[in-house]
Structure formats: C-alpha cells, structure tokens
Amino acid sequence: MTKHMHSGGEKTITWQDASPSLQQLPKLTGIDFLRKMMAGELAGPSISSTMQMHLTDVGEGTVTFECVPDESHFNPLGTIHGGYACTVLDSALGCAVQTTLPQGVGYTSIEIKINYLRPIMPDSAPLRAIGTVTKPGNRVAFADGELIDATGRVVATATGSLLVFAIGEAATR
C-alpha cells in the first residue's frame, strides 16, 4: 500500500500480490492469461491500481482498458500528465501483443511513440485505451493504440514495437 499526499488531499493505493498470477504466465497463452486477469481469476499488475485502469475487453490482437485519472495525475497546468497517457497506451499496446502470444512467450516494449492530440482535461474520464496489433512476430511485434475521452474524442495515439521472447521453461531450451 502506498499513500500519496499532495495539496489537494491524500490517496491510498492498494493492490493484490501478483506473484501467484506471474507463476501462471508461462503455462497459459497470452490471450488466456489476460482473459483470466480480466475475469478476476488472476491478480493484475500493481500499475493497474496506480493508474486506476482495468481491462474491459480482450480479443485476438486487441485489448481495451478503461482508466480514470484523478488530480494525483495532474501536470503543473492542471491537466492530466502526458506520462499518464503514455503509460496507459504502453499497457494497451503490450497487452494487445500479448493476446497473440503462445504459451511460454512474453514481451517487453522496445520503443513507443506518442502523439498528444489535445489536452486530457480532468473531466475527460473515463478514458478508453485501445491497443491493436498491426504486425505480430516471433522476435518483434508492432501495435498501435488510441486513447479516447468520455466524449469519444481521440486525445492521444501511440505506435510501438515490442520484443518477443521465451519465458519460463521455454526460456531455458
């Protein structure tokens, strides 16, 4: 549990221990792992609590997150910090790639490019981050994403490349 204090108040962040979930990761396909996480059968990563985001849809090559930024995510201008958008979009791109991966395979971001199209205002929530695989791969995969505000406006877009690699027992072969 972490407590953040700022001039506007206090925020307590709690999360579940994801260690048991991570032990299941090498045993499941990427899409099955994410579907179990979305259903609450596996604990999500702690970043989900920090960012106040959760999976709402998981399909082959695509995922959707919903997130609710608050004043603890403000930049000095009183809008939502660009790093918030980047983090949520990085999660959407990565998890979209994860849906295409077989059992015993993981990923990590190599590069991400963000285009901020308009300020994310405090009343823009909930936001939806949609990640879509543009090219799956055995070594490198590519994905695009959009961050959409509550009115349906795209506030940021992302493109990224992700390294694909063996995990668990498959990594030792």
C-alpha positions as CSV (number, residue, x, y, z in Angstrom):
1,M,0.0,0.0,0.0
2,T,1.3,3.4,-0.9
3,K,0.0,6.8,0.3
4,H,0.4,9.9,-1.8
5,M,-0.1,13.3,-0.2
6,H,-0.4,16.5,-2.1
7,S,-2.0,19.9,-1.6
8,G,-5.4,18.6,-2.8
9,G,-5.7,15.6,-0.5
10,E,-4.5,12.1,0.1
11,K,-4.8,9.0,-1.9
12,T,-4.2,5.4,-0.8
13,I,-3.3,2.8,-3.4
14,T,-3.9,-0.8,-2.7
15,W,-3.2,-3.8,-4.9
16,Q,-3.2,-7.6,-4.9
17,D,0.1,-9.6,-4.8
18,A,0.6,-10.6,-8.5
19,S,3.2,-13.3,-7.7
20,P,0.8,-16.2,-8.0
21,S,-0.5,-14.8,-11.3
22,L,3.0,-14.5,-12.7
23,Q,3.6,-18.2,-11.9
24,Q,0.7,-19.0,-14.3
25,L,2.1,-16.8,-17.1
26,P,4.3,-19.4,-18.7
27,K,1.5,-22.0,-18.5
28,L,-1.1,-20.0,-20.4
29,T,-1.4,-18.5,-23.8
30,G,-1.3,-14.7,-23.7
31,I,-5.0,-14.3,-24.5
32,D,-6.0,-16.8,-21.9
33,F,-3.8,-15.1,-19.3
34,L,-5.4,-11.7,-20.0
35,R,-8.9,-13.1,-20.0
36,K,-8.4,-14.7,-16.6
37,M,-7.0,-11.4,-15.3
38,M,-10.0,-9.5,-16.7
39,A,-12.4,-12.0,-15.1
40,G,-10.6,-11.6,-11.7
41,E,-9.3,-15.1,-11.6
42,L,-5.7,-13.8,-11.7
43,A,-4.4,-10.6,-10.0
44,G,-3.5,-7.8,-12.3
45,P,-0.2,-5.8,-12.1
46,S,0.2,-3.2,-9.4
47,I,0.5,-0.5,-12.1
48,S,-3.2,-1.0,-12.8
49,S,-4.0,0.3,-9.3
50,T,-1.6,3.2,-9.6
51,M,-3.1,4.2,-12.9
52,Q,-6.7,3.3,-12.0
53,M,-7.1,1.2,-15.1
54,H,-8.6,-2.1,-15.8
55,L,-9.2,-4.4,-18.8
56,T,-12.7,-4.2,-20.3
57,D,-12.2,-6.2,-23.5
58,V,-9.7,-8.8,-24.7
59,G,-9.7,-10.2,-28.2
60,E,-7.3,-11.7,-30.7
61,G,-4.8,-8.9,-31.4
62,T,-6.7,-6.2,-29.5
63,V,-7.5,-5.1,-25.9
64,T,-9.3,-2.2,-24.3
65,F,-8.5,-0.6,-21.0
66,E,-10.7,1.8,-19.1
67,C,-9.0,4.3,-16.8
68,V,-10.0,7.1,-14.5
69,P,-7.2,9.7,-13.9
70,D,-7.6,12.0,-11.0
71,E,-5.9,15.1,-9.5
72,S,-2.9,12.9,-8.5
73,H,-2.2,12.6,-12.2
74,F,-2.1,16.4,-12.9
75,N,0.8,18.2,-14.5
76,P,1.7,21.8,-13.5
77,L,-1.1,23.1,-15.8
78,G,-3.9,21.2,-14.1
79,T,-4.4,18.8,-17.0
80,I,-3.6,15.1,-17.0
81,H,0.1,14.5,-17.3
82,G,1.3,13.1,-20.7
83,G,3.2,10.4,-18.8
84,Y,-0.2,9.0,-17.7
85,A,-1.4,8.7,-21.3
86,C,1.9,7.1,-22.3
87,T,1.8,4.6,-19.5
88,V,-1.8,3.6,-20.3
89,L,-1.1,3.3,-24.1
90,D,2.1,1.3,-23.4
91,S,-0.1,-1.2,-21.4
92,A,-2.7,-1.3,-24.3
93,L,0.0,-1.9,-26.9
94,G,1.8,-4.6,-24.9
95,C,-1.3,-6.4,-23.9
96,A,-2.6,-6.4,-27.5
97,V,0.6,-8.1,-28.5
98,Q,0.2,-10.5,-25.5
99,T,-3.1,-11.7,-27.0
100,T,-1.2,-13.1,-30.0
101,L,1.5,-15.0,-28.0
102,P,1.5,-18.7,-27.4
103,Q,2.2,-20.4,-24.1
104,G,5.7,-19.8,-22.8
105,V,6.3,-16.5,-24.6
106,G,6.4,-13.0,-23.2
107,Y,7.2,-9.4,-24.4
108,T,8.7,-6.1,-23.4
109,S,8.5,-2.7,-25.0
110,I,11.4,-1.7,-27.3
111,E,10.1,1.7,-28.4
112,I,6.9,3.7,-28.2
113,K,5.9,6.9,-29.9
114,I,3.1,9.0,-28.6
115,N,1.2,11.8,-30.4
116,Y,-0.7,14.1,-28.0
117,L,-3.6,15.4,-30.0
118,R,-5.3,17.6,-27.3
119,P,-5.1,18.1,-23.5
120,I,-6.6,15.5,-21.3
121,M,-8.8,17.5,-19.1
122,P,-9.7,16.5,-15.5
123,D,-13.4,15.9,-16.6
124,S,-12.4,13.7,-19.6
125,A,-12.8,10.5,-17.7
126,P,-13.4,7.7,-18.1
127,L,-10.8,7.2,-20.8
128,R,-10.5,4.2,-23.0
129,A,-7.2,2.9,-24.3
130,I,-7.5,0.6,-27.3
131,G,-4.4,-1.4,-28.4
132,T,-4.3,-3.2,-31.8
133,V,-1.6,-5.4,-33.2
134,T,-0.5,-4.2,-36.6
135,K,2.1,-7.0,-37.2
136,P,2.6,-10.0,-34.9
137,G,6.0,-11.5,-34.8
138,N,8.2,-14.2,-33.4
139,R,11.0,-11.7,-32.5
140,V,9.4,-8.3,-32.8
141,A,5.8,-7.3,-32.9
142,F,4.1,-4.0,-33.7
143,A,1.0,-2.3,-32.3
144,D,-1.0,0.9,-32.5
145,G,-3.2,2.5,-29.9
146,E,-5.7,5.3,-29.2
147,L,-6.6,7.0,-26.0
148,I,-10.2,8.2,-26.2
149,D,-12.0,10.5,-23.8
150,A,-15.6,10.2,-22.4
151,T,-17.0,12.2,-25.3
152,G,-15.4,9.9,-27.9
153,R,-12.6,12.3,-28.9
154,V,-9.1,10.7,-29.5
155,V,-6.8,12.6,-27.2
156,A,-3.6,10.6,-27.9
157,T,-2.3,7.9,-30.3
158,A,0.7,5.6,-30.0
159,T,2.7,3.2,-32.1
160,G,5.2,0.8,-30.7
161,S,7.5,-2.1,-31.2
162,L,7.8,-4.9,-28.7
163,L,10.5,-7.6,-28.3
164,V,9.0,-11.1,-28.1
165,F,10.9,-13.8,-26.1
166,A,10.6,-17.1,-24.4
167,I,9.7,-17.2,-20.6
168,G,9.6,-19.9,-18.0
169,E,10.8,-23.4,-19.1
170,A,10.7,-22.3,-22.7
171,A,13.5,-19.7,-21.9
172,T,15.9,-22.5,-20.8
173,R,15.6,-24.5,-24.0
